[in-house]
Amino acid sequence: MNKRKFLQALVATGVTSGGVILVAQRLLRPGSPPAPAIGTATVPAFDPAPELVVSNPQEEFELVMLQENELHPGFKHSEREKQQSEVVIEQLPNETLDEYLEKIRNFDADFKTDIFLNETNQKVLLPTLARLDRVQNFVGHANFNLIGFEETLYFARNYTEIGKFEAAELAFIEEIFNADAKSYGFFGEKITPELNNRVNQKDVQKIAGSGHYLIKGESLTHYQQIKKDVGDELTLTSGIRNNIKQMHLFLAKAFQSDGNLSRASRSLAPPGHSFHGVGDFDVGKIGMGESNFTADFSQTPEYQRLIRLGYVDIRYTDTNTFGVRYEPWHIKVSEHEDCCHNHV
């Protein structure tokens, strides 16, 4: 059986091969001027959209579910994913299939066909990233996963410790968000297509001890069942992430990768393309820290128990056709049902 037929067979059956374990390097976030303690600032009430009013950046968002979903079923790929995967595979010429697999299995290497930031955007990358860092430090890491683009702009223009976004920075953010990710080598669909996509109030629940939120309903129920079945050492390492948080992560990886956007997209979905925005989440082992995002997690008893559960599905397998590295920690929940966001 040739490589193309082998890969097609994997997609058709939904079988996940565990033969290749990849090491993910930590994201390198440049330093930024320290923001004052959040408690020292009082944020005036504002209403960038009817559902969300923040009176203090230290307040936790209390959110409510709009719709309950059943526990995510099965371990196999959805029919849509099978069709998408088959299309991607068919579009790969015979001579590039090996290269495709090499890229996702050596995701942190540079390849001759990679796409890099141009010189102008290289210059604006660091100041844009630093400003997003300051917004995150100001509102808190957990809340930064939830706020929309308009809220981000509000904090920046109203607090000197953050500073208003420059026109070039805003243009850069919009260019990155609106770019065709397929040009980088990322083949996933755009899940949340509006930059100012935002989380409705009372839609999520904060998970104690994690610093992250999960969407009530399918995501929360799925996590609670997994934790019950795997054990108390399993923890949530990343939950819902809105577009601005995903933009921050993507730009941080682009900075670490010396402006290589293709390399960044092999490590995480470009902003707007992340299933974290509609329900997926990451898990790890308590006490392992950032090693949970490396091959070390796949060596834990918790991971071994996880893969033996018949109802758990890993989004990015080691033969995935999204163009992304293998992520044994990324739990698939959503089938792209936009249950908790508004496009404004």
N, C-alpha and C positions, 0 to 999 in steps of 0.2 A: 504494500500500500504506500503510495507516495505521500509527501507531506501535506499537499493540498487536501487529499481525500481524508487523511488522518485528522486534520484540523476540522474539516466539515463534519466528520463523524462525532467529534467531541461536542461541537455546537449542537448537533441534532439530538444527542442523548442527554446533554446537560451534565456530562461527567466532568468532574474537576480533577485534574492531575495534580498531585502533590510533589512531583519529582523535582521541581525547580523552586528553590527558596531564595528570595532576593533580599538584599540588605538595603534598607532605606536610611539615607543620611538625614540627620536632623535639619530642620529649616533654620537658616541663619537670618536672624532679624537684626538689622543695624540698630544701634542705640539711638535714642532720641532724648531731647531735653526732658528732665523729669517734670511731670505734672504735679501740682500741689495736691495734697490729700483731698480726696473727693469731698469729704465731710466739711471742708472749709468753704466750699462754693455752693451757693444756692442757685439752682437753675430755674429761671422763671417758667411758669407754665407756657407751653406752646402746643400748637395743634397742626402739625404739618399734614395730617390726614385725620379724618373724624375718629378713627378707632383708637388712636394712641396719643395720650397726653402724659408727658413726663415732667414731674415737678422737681425731681432731684435725681441726678445721675446715679445715686447710690441705691435708689429704690429698685426692688426687684419687680419685674413685670409679672402680673398675675393674669394668666391667659386661660381661655375656655375652648373646648373642642366644638367645632361646628358639626362634625359628623363622626359617628363611631364606625370603625371598620373591624371585620373579623381578623383574627390572628393570621398573619401572612402564611399561606400554605406552601408546602412543597420545596423541593431542592432543585427542580429543573428550570431551565430558562423558559421565559414566557414565549408565546408564539411570535410576538413582535420582535423580541430580542433575537430569536432564531432567524427571522427573515432579515433583520438588519445585519446580523453577523454574516449570513450567507452572501448578502450583497457586497459587504466589505471584502470578504474573501475572494469573491469572483472578480472584484476590481483590482486585486493584486496580481500583477504579472508574475509568471512562474519564477522569473529571476529575482523578484523582490520579496517573495514569501519568507525566505531565510532571513533577509534583512529586517523585515517586520518583526519576526520573533526575536531576533538579536536585539532590536531596539528596546522592546518591552522587558527583556531579561537583563539588559545592561542599560537601564533607564537613566543612570546618572553619567553616562558617557556622551561625548559629542560625536555626531555623525555628519558626513559631508552634505547631506540633504537637509539638515536642520535649518530652521528659520530663526534669525536673530533680530533683536531690536535694531532699528536704524540709529544712526549717530545722534539725531535730535532726541529721540525717545530714551536713549541710554542716559542722556544728561538729566532728563526729568524723572527718571525712575527713582533715584534715591530720595529726592525731596518729597515726592508723592508718597513713597513708602513710609518715610519718617513722619509725615503729617497723619497718615492713617494710624501709625503707632501711637501718636499722641492722643488721637480720638479714643482709641482702645484703652489707653491708660486712664483717660479721664472718666469714661462711662463705666469702666470695668470690663474685664475679659468676657464674663458671662453675658452681659447685656450687649456687648459688641456683636455677638452672634445673631442678635435679634433686630437691631435697629436698621432702618432703611437709609437710602442715600440722602433723602431730604433731611432726616434727623442728623446725619453725619455733617451735612453742610451747615445746619443750624448751629451745632456745637462749635464748628470751626470758625464761623464768622462772629460768634458771640463771646468767645473766650480767647484771650490773647495768648494764653499758654499753649493753645493749639495753633491758632492763626488761620486766617481765611485762605482757602485754596486759591492758588494762582490760576489764571486762565489756561496756561499751558498744562497744568496738572489735571484740570478738569477735562481738557481735550484728550489728554493721554488716557485717562480712565475710560472715557467714552470710546476711544479707539480700540482699546484692549477688549472692552466688553462687546463691541459690535463686530469684531474681527471674525472671520470664518475660521473656526478652530480646526477644520479639516486641513487647512494649509499648514498647520503645525504638525499634523499627524494624529490629531485626536478625532475619533470617529463617532463619539456619542452625540446624542441629540441635545438641543438647547432646552433645558427643563423649565427655567424661569426666565423668559425672554425680555423682561423689562428691568432696566437697571434699578429702578426704584421699587422693585418688588418688596413687599413688606409683610411682616407677620401680624395677623389680626390679634387683638387683645384676647386674653383668656383662652388661647389655643394650645398652650404648651405648659409643661410642668417641669420645674427644676428638680434635678436628681441630686439628692443629698450627698455631699462629699465629692461630687464630681466637677462642680463649676459649669455644668452644661444643662441644656434643656432638651426635652423630647416632646414631640407632638402627642397630645393625648389621643387615645384611641389605639390604632394599629401599632404605631411605633412604641408607645409606652407599654402596651400589653405584651408585645413581642419581647422587649427588653426584660420586663419583669419575669416572664416565663423562662427566658434563657438564664437569667441570674439564679432563679429558683432551681433549675435543672443542673446548672454547671457548678454553682457554689458561691459562697460569699466573697471569695477572692477575685471573682470577675467584677470588673468595674466599667462604667461608661467613660470613654476617653474623648469622644466628640459626638455631639448630637446635632440639632438643627443648626445650620449655618446659612445666613442670608447672603445676598449677592456681594455686599460690601466686605463681609468677613472673608468670603471666598476670593474676592479681589485682593485683599490684603495678603492672604496666604500665597496666591499665585504670583504676585509681584515679589514677595519675599523669596520664593523659589527662583524666579527669573533673576533676581539680584545675585543669589547664590550661584546661579548657573552662568554668570557673566553675560546676561542678556539673551540666553538661548531659550526662546519660547517653546520650541519643540521639546527640549529637555524638561522644562517646567511642566509641560502638559503630560509628560510620561509619568510624573510623580503625583499629580492631582488634576482634577478636572478644571478647565478654565472657568472663570466666573460666568454664571448663568447655566452651566452644564452639570453642576453637582447635584446628585441625588440627596445630599445632605439637606438641600433646600426643601425637599418634599417628604422626608421621612427616614432615610437611611441613617445609620449611626455606626460608630466605631466602639469596639470593646478591647479591654486589655486586662492585665493582671495587676492587682494592687501592689504597689511598691516598685514596679519596674520602670516607671517614668517613661521617658521617650523611647526606651528599648521596646515598648509595646508596638512601635511603628517600624520595627525591624524584624529580621528573621528570628530573633530571640523569642518573640511571642509564639511562633509556631512550634517551639520546643517545650512549651509549658503543658502541664496536665490539663489546665483550663481549655487550651486550644484543642487538645485531643478529645476532651469531652464534648466540646462544641461541635466538632465535625461529625461526631457520632450521633448527634441529634437529627432525627429525620426531617425536622421542619425548618432547619436553618439553611440559608443560602448565602454564599459569598458573592458579592457583586462583581469584583474584579479577580477572576481566576487567573492562573498562569498561562492560559491559552485564550484570554479574552481578546475580543476584536474591537475594543474601544481605543486601543493604542496606549494603554496605561499599564504600569507595573502591577505585579501580583500583590494583592492586599488581603492577607488572610484575616485581618482584623475588621474588615469593612462588611457589615451585615446589611444585606439587601432586604428592604421592606417595601418601598414604594414601587408601583408600576406606572409612575408618573401620573397620579391623580392629584391635581393641584388643590389639595383639601384645605390649605391653611393660609393662602396668600391672596392679596389683592394686587392687580396691576394698575398702578396709578401714574 
